[in-house]
Structure formats: C-alpha cells, structure tokens
Amino acid sequence: MKFESFGDFQLDVLREIGNIGAGNAATALSKLISKEIDMQIPQVNIISFDEIADVVGGAEALVVCVFLRVLGDVPASMFFIISIESAKNLMKELLGMETKEEGSFDDMELSMLNEIGNILAGSYLSSLADFTNLNMQPSVPAVAIDMAGAILSYGLLEVGYSGDFALTIDTAFFQGNEEISGHFFLIPDPDAFSRLFQALGVPFE
C-alpha cells in the first residue's frame, strides 16, 4: 500500500491516538520537571519517506534525535527529533541552566534528553498499544546530535529499512513562555502498517 491511499477515516483514527499520546506525554513531562505543561494539539499525518527530513528543516539541519526500535507485534523505527533551540529550552526548564556553547551539550544534558525522548515516545506507544491491543515495546533509546539526513539514514540503514512512508506526529509543549516543539516519526517495517490497521478494525487495502 502507498501512503497516498490513506483515507480520512484512517487518518482520523491516527489523530485520535496522537491526541491521547500527546496528553500522556504532557502529563509525563509535567511530572518530570514538576511544572505544569500546556500541550498544543498535535498534527498527525502520513508522509513519504523522502519528506521526513524536510519536516525538520531539511537534510542538513542540525538536530537532536532520540532513536529507538519498536519491538513486538508491530516492529518499527521511532525517531523523536527536536531543534537545537528547543533542546536548549528543554535543558533550561529541566536543569535551570543555559548550555554554554551553541549546539553543545554535556553528558548529563545528553542523558536527560535521552530520558525525555524515551518517556515521550513511550507515551505515544502506550496509547497506540492500548487502542490496538498489540504488544509494542520500546528498545533502549540512543541520542545523537547531527544533521537530520545523516541521522535518518543511519538509523534506517541499521535495520535494513525498505518501506516508503511514515506516521508523523508534530506537537509543541509550552512551559511559561518557552515553546518546546518536537517531531515524532514512526516508520513501520514492511507489512507492519497493515497489521496495525487490522488491529484497529480499519479497512486497509
């Protein structure tokens, strides 16, 4: 199946899952930093693989990425990608300190970014698993700072990716006047999307 053939009903189901996952993610982030987090309603879409880098500012955009594999009934790759500016805002809110060099993060900050990505990704996976009654478990995540194109290529080559579309969830969290925007990309292995929609009871042809 090609991504162009997704209908409004299928996208509505994914958007509802995205809304619930974003709510869970905002709650988890609020608990982590002990501050109230406001959540922007996420935008959920199906895009072609070639468009992924464009969504985050282009293949040469420097980004922070948390990558993990989804294990279980619907094997997939998942990326949580945020801009350097949003990552710095996140560190400011969590640690109460500014990063010293542009695009530079120390080991503690990288570890915290990794944990945040893991928590947020887990929130989306949990909502998806609850809807489908499928087993979907995240692997141990890895964090990287690099150009978006390099990160995506490396992450997908590692698992021999051969699909052609992805589920993207674009959302933004607000703490005070600071906006923390992020992009989630769920890129299923071949045939995994059909299994996902069958579990949702949604026609998939």
C-alpha positions as CSV (number, residue, x, y, z in Angstrom):
1,M,0.0,0.0,0.0
2,K,1.2,3.5,-0.8
3,F,0.8,6.4,1.6
4,E,-1.3,8.3,-0.9
5,S,-4.2,5.8,-0.4
6,F,-4.8,6.5,3.2
7,G,-8.3,7.9,3.7
8,D,-9.7,10.4,6.1
9,F,-11.1,7.8,8.4
10,Q,-7.7,6.1,8.8
11,L,-6.1,9.5,9.5
12,D,-8.8,10.4,12.0
13,V,-8.0,7.2,13.9
14,L,-4.3,8.1,13.9
15,R,-5.0,11.7,15.0
16,E,-7.1,10.5,17.9
17,I,-4.3,8.2,19.0
18,G,-1.9,11.1,18.6
19,N,-4.1,13.3,20.8
20,I,-4.2,10.8,23.6
21,G,-0.5,10.1,23.3
22,A,0.3,13.8,23.4
23,G,-1.8,14.2,26.5
24,N,0.0,11.3,28.2
25,A,3.3,12.8,27.1
26,A,2.5,16.2,28.6
27,T,1.5,14.6,31.9
28,A,4.7,12.6,32.0
29,L,6.8,15.7,31.2
30,S,5.0,17.8,33.8
31,K,5.8,15.1,36.4
32,L,9.4,15.0,35.3
33,I,10.1,18.8,35.7
34,S,7.4,19.3,38.4
35,K,5.9,22.1,36.4
36,E,2.6,22.5,34.5
37,I,2.9,21.8,30.8
38,D,0.4,23.1,28.2
39,M,0.1,20.9,25.1
40,Q,-0.6,22.0,21.6
41,I,-3.0,19.7,19.7
42,P,-0.7,17.6,17.5
43,Q,-0.7,17.4,13.8
44,V,-0.8,13.8,12.6
45,N,-0.1,12.8,9.0
46,I,1.2,10.1,6.8
47,I,4.1,11.3,4.7
48,S,6.5,9.7,2.2
49,F,10.0,8.7,3.5
50,D,11.5,11.4,1.2
51,E,9.7,14.1,3.1
52,I,10.9,13.3,6.6
53,A,14.0,15.4,6.5
54,D,12.1,18.3,5.1
55,V,9.7,18.3,8.0
56,V,12.5,19.0,10.5
57,G,14.1,21.8,8.4
58,G,16.0,19.9,5.7
59,A,18.6,17.2,5.5
60,E,21.4,19.5,6.6
61,A,19.6,20.9,9.6
62,L,21.4,20.2,12.9
63,V,19.0,18.5,15.3
64,V,18.8,16.4,18.4
65,C,17.4,13.0,17.9
66,V,16.4,10.1,20.2
67,F,16.1,6.9,18.2
68,L,14.6,3.6,19.3
69,R,13.2,0.5,17.9
70,V,9.6,-0.6,18.5
71,L,9.6,-4.3,19.3
72,G,6.7,-6.8,19.4
73,D,3.7,-7.2,17.1
74,V,4.4,-4.0,15.1
75,P,8.1,-3.7,14.6
76,A,9.1,-0.2,13.6
77,S,11.7,2.5,14.0
78,M,10.8,5.6,16.0
79,F,12.6,9.0,16.0
80,F,12.0,11.9,18.3
81,I,13.6,14.9,16.7
82,I,13.8,18.4,18.1
83,S,15.7,21.5,17.1
84,I,18.8,22.7,18.9
85,E,16.8,25.7,20.2
86,S,14.0,23.6,21.6
87,A,16.5,21.2,23.2
88,K,18.2,24.2,24.9
89,N,14.8,25.4,26.1
90,L,14.2,22.0,27.5
91,M,17.5,21.9,29.3
92,K,16.8,25.4,30.7
93,E,13.5,24.3,32.1
94,L,14.8,21.0,33.5
95,L,18.2,22.0,34.8
96,G,17.8,25.7,35.3
97,M,20.9,26.4,33.4
98,E,21.9,27.6,29.9
99,T,24.1,25.4,27.7
100,K,27.4,27.2,27.2
101,E,28.2,26.6,23.6
102,E,25.9,26.7,20.6
103,G,24.8,23.2,19.7
104,S,26.9,21.7,22.6
105,F,25.5,19.5,25.4
106,D,27.4,17.8,28.1
107,D,27.0,14.2,29.2
108,M,24.4,15.0,31.8
109,E,22.3,17.0,29.3
110,L,22.5,14.3,26.7
111,S,21.4,11.7,29.2
112,M,18.5,13.9,30.2
113,L,17.5,14.4,26.6
114,N,17.7,10.7,26.0
115,E,15.4,10.0,29.0
116,I,12.9,12.7,27.9
117,G,12.7,11.2,24.4
118,N,12.2,7.8,25.9
119,I,9.4,9.0,28.2
120,L,7.6,10.9,25.4
121,A,8.0,8.1,22.9
122,G,6.7,5.6,25.5
123,S,3.6,7.8,26.0
124,Y,2.7,7.6,22.3
125,L,3.5,3.9,22.1
126,S,1.3,3.1,25.1
127,S,-1.7,4.9,23.6
128,L,-1.2,3.1,20.4
129,A,-0.9,-0.3,22.1
130,D,-4.0,0.4,24.2
131,F,-6.0,1.1,21.1
132,T,-4.8,-1.9,19.2
133,N,-4.3,-4.5,22.0
134,L,-0.9,-5.2,20.3
135,N,2.4,-5.7,22.1
136,M,4.6,-2.7,21.3
137,Q,7.7,-2.2,23.4
138,P,10.4,0.4,23.0
139,S,14.0,-0.7,22.9
140,V,16.8,1.1,24.8
141,P,17.0,4.6,23.2
142,A,20.0,6.3,21.7
143,V,20.6,10.0,21.5
144,A,22.6,11.8,18.8
145,I,23.2,15.4,17.5
146,D,23.8,15.6,13.8
147,M,22.4,16.6,10.5
148,A,18.8,15.3,10.1
149,G,19.6,13.5,6.9
150,A,22.6,11.6,8.4
151,I,20.6,10.6,11.5
152,L,17.7,9.3,9.5
153,S,19.9,7.4,7.0
154,Y,22.0,5.8,9.7
155,G,19.0,4.8,11.9
156,L,17.1,3.2,9.0
157,L,20.2,1.5,7.4
158,E,20.9,-0.1,10.8
159,V,17.6,-2.1,10.5
160,G,17.6,-2.6,6.7
161,Y,14.5,-0.3,6.2
162,S,12.6,-0.9,3.0
163,G,9.3,0.8,3.5
164,D,8.2,4.0,1.8
165,F,6.0,6.0,4.3
166,A,5.9,7.1,7.9
167,L,3.5,8.3,10.5
168,T,4.5,11.8,11.8
169,I,3.2,13.5,14.9
170,D,4.2,17.2,15.2
171,T,3.5,18.7,18.6
172,A,4.6,21.5,20.9
173,F,4.7,21.8,24.6
174,F,4.6,25.1,26.4
175,Q,6.1,25.9,29.9
176,G,5.6,29.5,30.6
177,N,6.7,31.5,27.5
178,E,9.0,28.7,26.3
179,E,7.9,26.6,23.4
180,I,9.4,23.1,23.1
181,S,8.4,21.7,19.7
182,G,9.2,18.2,18.5
183,H,8.5,15.7,15.8
184,F,7.8,12.0,16.2
185,F,8.3,9.7,13.3
186,L,7.0,6.1,13.5
187,I,8.3,4.2,10.5
188,P,6.9,0.7,10.4
189,D,8.7,-2.3,9.0
190,P,7.2,-3.7,5.8
191,D,3.7,-5.2,6.4
192,A,3.6,-3.7,9.9
193,F,1.1,-1.0,8.9
194,S,-1.4,-3.5,7.7
195,R,-1.2,-5.4,11.0
196,L,-1.7,-2.1,12.9
197,F,-4.8,-1.1,11.0
198,Q,-6.3,-4.6,11.1
199,A,-6.0,-4.4,14.9
200,L,-7.8,-1.1,14.8
201,G,-10.6,-2.6,12.7
202,V,-9.9,0.0,10.0
203,P,-10.1,-1.1,6.3
204,F,-6.6,-1.4,4.8
205,E,-6.3,-2.3,1.2
